[in-house]
Amino acid sequence: MKKVMIILCIGFLGITLNAQDTMPQIKFKTEVVDYGEIAKGSDGVRQFEFTNTGNAPLVISRVYSSCGCTIPKKPEGPIAPGATGIIEVKYDTKRVGPIRKTITVTSNAGDNPTMAIKIKGTVLDKSVLEKN
């Protein structure tokens, strides 16, 4: 009986170790996008590029923002190992003032299933930009 238990434990350990070797991993090119100083009403769309550095398909299940002024868009399908993907973020540039927003990304990545990426910058009135 002891031999059977030892064999089952070793088999389970081998399966567990093998499962850990086949995980997707997410690596962002940058985790912060800086808009800099932009004019009120200008294009508020920016992109976060990432790569699946693991060896299994990466699925982005949810992407959401800390407020309604920032609208993120996730990739629809899985990202193959070694492939890149884009998370698009649109900020409402009709709001004058500083930009400091967090976008939370939830995926099946092995080590980091939930990550925070950020946008920052300042939206200025066009008249302020023209003076500079």
Disulfide bonds with the S-S distance in Angstrom:
Cys67-Cys69 2.35
